[in-house]
Amino acid sequence: MTAQIMIDDVLEIAETFQIAAQQLRRLGRGALKNGPHSLASSEIYHFGTKVRLSPSFPHDVCFETANKLEEFAGKLERLVRPEPFQS
């Protein structure tokens, strides 16, 4: 495997992480909307006679995971494209 192929593979993984982070943030904002159409998801919990609805994609979890994915993408990019040393 040549060095350029390895670099391309790492950059492809980093790009995939960036795209996944964008989509997670989209899910975390609520219903997915496309023109007049929307799709929302909730989970139902039963506690005895009580019912509780909870979002399937909680805002804080989606955004925290998206931040981690972006952090990992940045680390991967720095591995193959190190920033120049500044004194």
URQUIFEN-V200138 format. One record per residue. N is the residue number from 1. RES is the residue in three letters. NEAR is the number of other ideal C-beta (glycine too) atoms within 8 Angstrom. Layout:
# URQUIFEN-V200138
<<N RES NEAR> <N RES NEAR>>
This chain:
# URQUIFEN-V200138
<<1 MET 3> <2 THR 5> <3 ALA 5> <4 GLN 6> <5 ILE 8> <6 MET 10> <7 ILE 9> <8 ASP 8> <9 ASP 8> <10 VAL 12> <11 LEU 11> <12 GLU 8> <13 ILE 10> <14 ALA 13> <15 GLU 9> <16 THR 8> <17 PHE 13> <18 GLN 11> <19 ILE 8> <20 ALA 10> <21 ALA 14> <22 GLN 9> <23 GLN 8> <24 LEU 14> <25 ARG 11> <26 ARG 8> <27 LEU 9> <28 GLY 14> <29 ARG 6> <30 GLY 5> <31 ALA 6> <32 LEU 8> <33 LYS 6> <34 ASN 5> <35 GLY 4> <36 PRO 2> <37 HIS 6> <38 SER 7> <39 LEU 6> <40 ALA 7> <41 SER 7> <42 SER 8> <43 GLU 8> <44 ILE 8> <45 TYR 8> <46 HIS 6> <47 PHE 7> <48 GLY 4> <49 THR 3> <50 LYS 6> <51 VAL 7> <52 ARG 7> <53 LEU 7> <54 SER 9> <55 PRO 9> <56 SER 6> <57 PHE 10> <58 PRO 8> <59 HIS 9> <60 ASP 7> <61 VAL 9> <62 CYS 13> <63 PHE 11> <64 GLU 8> <65 THR 10> <66 ALA 14> <67 ASN 9> <68 LYS 8> <69 LEU 13> <70 GLU 11> <71 GLU 8> <72 PHE 10> <73 ALA 14> <74 GLY 9> <75 LYS 8> <76 LEU 13> <77 GLU 11> <78 ARG 9> <79 LEU 8> <80 VAL 10> <81 ARG 6> <82 PRO 6> <83 GLU 5> <84 PRO 4> <85 PHE 4> <86 GLN 3> <87 SER 2>>
